Every structure is written in C-alpha cells, then in structure tokens.
C-alpha cells in the first residue's frame, strides 16, 4: 500500500531539469502535475488571447485606415456641398434679378395688372392668368406667363432642403426661359408693327387741306377728303412712310399718277398726283426709300401730294400716325 501510494504521488509530479551550457550543473524543479497542466492551459489560453488581440489590432488598423479615407472624402463632400450652396444662392439672386427685370418689361410694354392678358408679376397671390382685351380679340398674349414671385417665395427659406431649392430653381429656369421667349416674340412682333407703321411724313411741305369733309376745289361737291394735301415744289422726293411692298404704281382716275404701298397688318398708304415713279408693282421698300416725285397729275390745281392711309380698307386721318406733325 505504501509503495502504491508512493507511485501515485510520484506519478503526480513533474520534474523539470535545467542544465546550463557553461556550468553543466543540473537544476531540478519538481512541480505537481495539476500545476503543470494548469500552466500549459494558461499558456495556451494566453497564446489564443494574443492571437485574438493581434487579429483585432489588424482589424482596427484597417478600420482606422478606412475611417481616415472616409474622413477625407467627407471633408471633400462638405466642400463640394458648400460650393453647391453658394451656386444655388447665386442662381437664386440671378433669378430674382430676372424677375425684377421682367416686372420692368411689363411696365414698359403696358402689360401689368391692367395689361393685355397674362399674369401680373407684382401679384404673387393671384395664381390665375388674367385675361384682358388681347384675349377677347384672339390676339396672342405677349405677357410673361409665369409668376416668379410664387415660385421664389420659398427659395430663401432656411427650412427648405437643397434638393427642393434646386428643383424649384429648375422649374423657375424653365418657366423663365419660356417667358423670355414669349417676350422675344412680343418685341419682334412690336418691331415688325413699328416698321410697318407709316409714322414718317412722305414729304416735307405745308398742309393745304386736312382730312375730313370739305367742298371739292374743282367740282364744288361736299364730300369726304380721305387724306391730306401737302404742298411742295415739283420734283420733291416722295418717300415711303414705312416698310412694305408696292401694291400699285400707275394711273388712277382723278388721282393721276398713284403709288399704293401695302405695309401689312391691313395698312396701306396712297400717294397721288405724283409726276414720276421710282418703283414698280411688287417691289419691296423700306421706310425712307424714294418712291416718286411731287407733281400735279390728275385733278390737281397745283403741285402737291395727296396722301391717304387706309386701315382694313377704311380711310383714317393720317395725322393720327404722326407723333409730331411738321408740314
């Protein structure tokens, strides 16, 4: 029993022998077996723990590198976002300036709240297009058809997101482009109308007989004098009062030699008693072009120009087309 017990205790110990190279002296270390096993387990756990720490450290290093990269990208994105904000603010300022310019154009063209149809830019509460005389006579409405005040009301609001502001600016830009195109059409039409309006006196002279009813100087009958008579020296150049084309150049009973110019928009001018033509039928003429010379052909008592303006076939007083009549 004792031997068995000694063997059991002996088997429960582990002897570690250390022999230094220089002294050759043997050092023994006797450890209980359970303590040796505990040491092995601890060393194994420590190794596993160190491996886990190393893996986690490598992962942390990767995360740090990724975070550094993301931080740089985030900084660049913040810079780009600030640039976009600055550009949006600049665009808002530009659109506001265009809106004010559109208001001025409305005033200049007489198309405000009481203008010829369309929407008044100075009334943001009114979201409906107002119709005026132009809409009733089927003419094209030349007013800016969009109200930037309504669209721009939220542009400067700090609660509006950048995406909303950019979307609003896109809408305003498209509407403003359409509005300016309409204004271009309006001004081109106005330019054509102005060019076709006989506002230029065909000759320099003296008014001898005005528009209206009078006794005819030859037959003495009381009838409408459908134009004005302008006295001038024979051979005085007669010039086209506006752009147009020659509708007729020839003799006409009572009028003698006559030049009729069609200016479009239902407006025609007649120049009678001339002595010489410088145009033929069908020719295009510009305002100020020489078309004839003053004479006394037809039923005329002296050299003069009989000048008529007819609109849609009806005679009108020529003096209403002149801003200042100087005969």
C-alpha positions as CSV (number, residue, x, y, z in Angstrom):
1,X,0.0,0.0,0.0
2,X,2.8,2.3,0.8
3,X,4.6,1.5,-2.4
4,X,1.4,2.1,-4.3
5,X,0.9,5.4,-2.6
6,X,4.5,6.5,-3.4
7,X,4.0,5.6,-7.0
8,X,0.7,7.5,-7.1
9,X,2.4,10.6,-5.7
10,X,5.4,10.1,-7.8
11,X,3.2,10.0,-10.9
12,X,1.5,13.1,-9.8
13,X,4.7,15.3,-10.0
14,X,6.7,16.5,-13.0
15,X,10.4,17.2,-12.8
16,X,11.9,19.9,-14.9
17,X,15.7,19.7,-15.4
18,X,17.7,22.7,-16.5
19,X,21.4,22.2,-17.4
20,X,23.3,25.4,-18.2
21,X,25.9,25.1,-21.0
22,X,28.8,26.6,-19.1
23,X,28.4,25.2,-15.6
24,X,26.9,21.8,-16.5
25,X,25.2,21.9,-13.2
26,X,21.8,20.4,-13.2
27,X,18.9,22.3,-11.8
28,X,15.8,20.4,-10.9
29,X,12.3,21.8,-10.5
30,X,9.6,19.5,-9.2
31,X,6.1,20.6,-9.9
32,X,2.8,19.0,-9.1
33,X,1.2,17.5,-12.3
34,X,-2.0,19.5,-11.9
35,X,0.1,22.7,-11.7
36,X,1.9,21.8,-14.8
37,X,-1.4,21.1,-16.6
38,X,-2.7,24.4,-15.4
39,X,0.4,26.1,-16.7
40,X,0.0,24.5,-20.1
41,X,-3.6,25.6,-20.2
42,X,-2.8,29.1,-19.2
43,X,0.0,29.3,-21.8
44,X,-2.4,28.0,-24.4
45,X,-5.1,30.4,-23.4
46,X,-2.6,33.3,-23.4
47,X,-1.4,32.3,-26.9
48,X,-5.0,32.2,-28.1
49,X,-5.7,35.6,-26.4
50,X,-2.6,37.1,-28.0
51,X,-3.7,35.8,-31.4
52,X,-7.2,37.3,-31.0
53,X,-5.7,40.6,-29.8
54,X,-3.4,40.6,-32.9
55,X,-6.3,39.9,-35.3
56,X,-8.4,42.6,-33.6
57,X,-5.5,45.0,-33.8
58,X,-5.0,44.3,-37.5
59,X,-8.8,44.8,-38.0
60,X,-8.6,48.1,-36.0
61,X,-5.7,49.3,-38.2
62,X,-7.8,48.6,-41.3
63,X,-10.8,50.4,-39.8
64,X,-8.5,53.4,-38.9
65,X,-7.3,53.5,-42.5
66,X,-10.9,53.3,-43.8
67,X,-12.0,55.9,-41.4
68,X,-9.2,58.2,-42.5
69,X,-10.2,57.7,-46.1
70,X,-13.8,58.3,-45.3
71,X,-12.9,61.4,-43.3
72,X,-11.1,62.8,-46.3
73,X,-14.0,62.1,-48.6
74,X,-16.4,63.5,-46.2
75,X,-14.4,66.7,-46.0
76,X,-14.3,67.0,-49.8
77,X,-18.1,66.3,-49.9
78,X,-18.7,69.1,-47.4
79,X,-16.6,71.4,-49.5
80,X,-18.5,70.4,-52.7
81,X,-21.8,70.8,-50.8
82,X,-20.8,74.3,-49.7
83,X,-19.9,75.2,-53.3
84,X,-23.3,73.9,-54.5
85,X,-25.0,76.0,-51.8
86,X,-23.1,79.1,-52.9
87,X,-24.0,78.4,-56.5
88,X,-27.7,77.9,-55.6
89,X,-27.7,81.2,-53.7
90,X,-26.1,82.9,-56.7
91,X,-28.7,81.4,-59.0
92,X,-31.5,82.5,-56.7
93,X,-30.1,86.0,-56.8
94,X,-29.9,85.9,-60.6
95,X,-33.5,84.6,-60.9
96,X,-34.7,87.3,-58.5
97,X,-32.9,89.9,-60.7
98,X,-34.6,88.4,-63.8
99,X,-37.9,88.5,-62.1
100,X,-37.4,92.2,-61.4
101,X,-36.3,92.8,-65.0
102,X,-39.5,91.0,-66.2
103,X,-41.5,93.4,-64.0
104,X,-39.9,96.3,-65.6
105,X,-40.6,94.9,-69.1
106,X,-44.2,94.5,-68.1
107,X,-44.4,98.2,-67.1
108,X,-42.6,99.3,-70.3
109,X,-44.9,97.2,-72.5
110,X,-48.0,98.3,-70.6
111,X,-48.8,94.7,-69.6
112,X,-49.1,94.9,-65.8
113,X,-52.2,94.1,-63.8
114,X,-54.4,96.0,-66.4
115,X,-52.3,94.9,-69.4
116,X,-53.3,92.8,-72.3
117,X,-53.8,89.5,-70.5
118,X,-51.4,87.1,-68.8
119,X,-50.2,87.2,-65.2
120,X,-49.0,90.2,-63.3
121,X,-45.6,89.6,-61.7
122,X,-46.4,92.0,-58.9
123,X,-49.3,90.0,-57.6
124,X,-48.0,86.7,-56.2
125,X,-51.3,85.8,-54.5
126,X,-53.0,85.6,-57.8
127,X,-52.3,82.2,-59.3
128,X,-54.7,82.5,-62.2
129,X,-53.9,84.0,-65.5
130,X,-55.8,87.3,-66.0
131,X,-57.3,87.9,-69.4
132,X,-57.6,91.3,-71.0
133,X,-58.6,92.8,-74.3
134,X,-56.0,90.8,-76.2
135,X,-57.6,87.6,-75.1
136,X,-61.0,88.7,-76.3
137,X,-59.9,89.6,-79.8
138,X,-57.9,86.4,-80.3
139,X,-54.6,88.1,-80.4
140,X,-51.5,86.4,-79.0
141,X,-50.9,87.3,-75.4
142,X,-47.4,88.7,-75.0
143,X,-47.3,88.9,-71.2
144,X,-44.8,86.8,-69.2
145,X,-47.0,83.8,-68.4
146,X,-45.3,82.8,-65.2
147,X,-45.2,84.4,-61.8
148,X,-41.7,84.1,-60.3
149,X,-42.9,85.6,-57.0
150,X,-44.9,82.5,-56.3
151,X,-42.1,80.1,-57.2
152,X,-39.4,82.1,-55.4
153,X,-41.3,82.6,-52.2
154,X,-39.6,79.6,-50.6
155,X,-36.1,79.9,-52.1
156,X,-34.6,81.9,-49.2
157,X,-36.3,79.7,-46.5
158,X,-33.7,78.0,-44.3
159,X,-36.1,75.1,-43.8
160,X,-36.1,74.2,-47.5
161,X,-33.7,71.4,-48.4
162,X,-31.0,72.0,-51.0
163,X,-32.7,69.4,-53.3
164,X,-36.0,71.3,-53.0
165,X,-34.3,74.6,-53.8
166,X,-32.5,73.1,-56.8
167,X,-35.8,71.6,-58.0
168,X,-37.5,74.9,-57.6
169,X,-34.7,76.7,-59.5
170,X,-35.0,74.2,-62.3
171,X,-38.7,74.9,-62.6
172,X,-38.1,78.7,-62.4
173,X,-35.4,78.5,-65.1
174,X,-37.6,76.6,-67.5
175,X,-40.5,79.0,-66.9
176,X,-38.3,82.0,-67.2
177,X,-36.8,80.7,-70.5
178,X,-40.4,80.3,-71.9
179,X,-41.3,83.7,-70.6
180,X,-38.3,85.4,-72.2
181,X,-39.1,83.5,-75.5
182,X,-42.6,85.0,-75.3
183,X,-41.1,88.4,-74.7
184,X,-38.8,87.9,-77.7
185,X,-41.8,87.1,-79.8
186,X,-43.6,90.1,-78.5
187,X,-40.7,92.5,-79.2
188,X,-40.2,91.0,-82.6
189,X,-43.9,91.5,-83.4
190,X,-43.7,95.0,-82.0
191,X,-40.6,95.7,-84.1
192,X,-42.5,94.4,-87.2
193,X,-45.5,96.5,-86.3
194,X,-43.4,99.6,-85.8
195,X,-41.5,99.1,-89.1
196,X,-44.9,98.7,-90.8
197,X,-46.5,101.8,-89.2
198,X,-46.5,104.8,-91.6
199,X,-45.1,107.3,-89.0
200,X,-42.8,109.1,-91.4
201,X,-44.0,112.0,-93.4
202,X,-43.7,111.2,-97.1
203,X,-42.5,114.7,-98.0
204,X,-41.6,117.9,-96.3
205,X,-44.1,120.6,-97.1
206,X,-47.1,122.6,-95.9
207,X,-50.6,121.3,-95.1
208,X,-53.0,122.8,-97.6
209,X,-56.1,120.6,-96.9
210,X,-56.8,118.5,-93.9
211,X,-58.6,115.2,-93.5
212,X,-62.4,115.5,-93.3
213,X,-65.5,116.7,-95.2
214,X,-65.0,119.7,-97.5
215,X,-66.0,121.2,-100.8
216,X,-64.0,119.8,-103.7
217,X,-61.9,122.6,-105.2
218,X,-62.8,121.6,-108.8
219,X,-66.4,120.3,-108.9
220,X,-67.5,122.1,-105.7
221,X,-69.2,119.0,-104.2
222,X,-69.3,118.5,-100.5
223,X,-67.6,115.1,-99.7
224,X,-65.0,113.4,-97.6
225,X,-61.4,114.3,-98.2
226,X,-60.0,110.9,-97.4
227,X,-56.4,112.2,-96.9
228,X,-54.3,115.3,-96.5
229,X,-52.8,117.5,-99.2
230,X,-49.2,118.6,-98.7
231,X,-47.9,121.4,-100.9
232,X,-44.3,121.1,-102.0
233,X,-42.2,122.1,-105.0
234,X,-42.4,120.0,-108.1
235,X,-39.8,117.2,-108.1
236,X,-39.7,116.9,-104.3
237,X,-38.9,113.3,-103.4
238,X,-41.8,111.3,-102.1
239,X,-40.5,108.6,-99.6
240,X,-42.2,105.5,-98.3
241,X,-43.5,106.2,-94.8
242,X,-42.8,102.6,-93.6
243,X,-41.7,99.2,-94.8
244,X,-43.9,97.4,-97.2
245,X,-44.3,96.4,-100.8
246,X,-45.6,98.3,-103.8
247,X,-49.2,97.2,-104.5
248,X,-49.8,99.6,-107.4
249,X,-47.9,102.1,-109.4
250,X,-49.8,103.7,-112.2
251,X,-52.6,106.0,-113.3
252,X,-55.9,106.2,-111.4
253,X,-58.9,108.3,-112.4
254,X,-58.9,111.6,-110.6
255,X,-55.7,110.9,-108.7
256,X,-53.4,111.0,-111.7
257,X,-50.2,109.0,-111.1
258,X,-50.6,107.0,-107.9
259,X,-48.3,104.8,-105.8
260,X,-50.0,102.5,-103.3
261,X,-47.8,100.8,-100.7
262,X,-49.1,97.8,-98.7
263,X,-47.4,97.8,-95.2
264,X,-49.1,94.7,-93.8
265,X,-51.4,94.5,-90.8
266,X,-54.2,95.8,-93.0
267,X,-52.5,99.2,-93.5
268,X,-52.0,100.8,-97.0
269,X,-50.8,104.3,-98.0
270,X,-51.8,106.1,-101.2
271,X,-49.6,108.8,-102.8
272,X,-51.4,110.7,-105.6
273,X,-50.7,113.4,-108.1
274,X,-47.0,112.4,-108.4
275,X,-45.2,113.2,-111.6
276,X,-42.7,110.3,-111.7
277,X,-42.3,106.8,-110.4
278,X,-39.2,105.2,-108.9
279,X,-40.8,101.8,-108.1
280,X,-42.8,99.1,-109.8
281,X,-45.6,96.9,-108.6
282,X,-44.3,94.1,-106.3
283,X,-41.1,95.8,-105.2
284,X,-40.2,95.8,-101.5
285,X,-39.4,99.1,-100.0
286,X,-38.1,100.3,-96.7
287,X,-39.1,103.3,-94.6
288,X,-37.5,106.4,-96.3
289,X,-37.0,104.8,-99.8
290,X,-37.7,107.2,-102.6
291,X,-40.8,106.0,-104.5
292,X,-41.9,109.1,-106.5
293,X,-41.7,112.8,-107.1
294,X,-44.3,115.5,-106.4
295,X,-46.3,116.6,-109.4
296,X,-49.8,117.9,-110.4
297,X,-51.2,114.9,-112.4
298,X,-54.9,114.1,-112.3
299,X,-57.4,116.6,-110.9
300,X,-54.9,118.9,-109.2
301,X,-54.9,122.7,-109.1
302,X,-51.2,122.9,-108.2
303,X,-48.2,120.7,-107.4
304,X,-48.9,118.8,-104.2
305,X,-49.1,115.3,-102.7
306,X,-52.4,113.8,-101.8
307,X,-51.6,111.3,-99.0
308,X,-54.0,108.7,-97.7
309,X,-53.8,106.0,-95.1
310,X,-56.3,103.2,-95.2
311,X,-56.7,100.5,-92.5
312,X,-58.6,97.4,-93.5
313,X,-59.9,99.4,-96.5
314,X,-61.3,102.3,-94.4
315,X,-59.6,105.8,-94.6
316,X,-58.2,107.1,-91.4
317,X,-56.8,110.5,-90.5
318,X,-53.0,110.4,-91.4
319,X,-52.1,112.9,-88.7
320,X,-53.0,110.2,-86.0
321,X,-50.0,108.3,-87.1
322,X,-47.6,111.1,-86.5
323,X,-46.1,111.8,-83.1
324,X,-45.4,115.4,-84.3
325,X,-46.8,116.7,-87.5
326,X,-44.5,119.1,-89.2
327,X,-45.6,120.3,-92.7
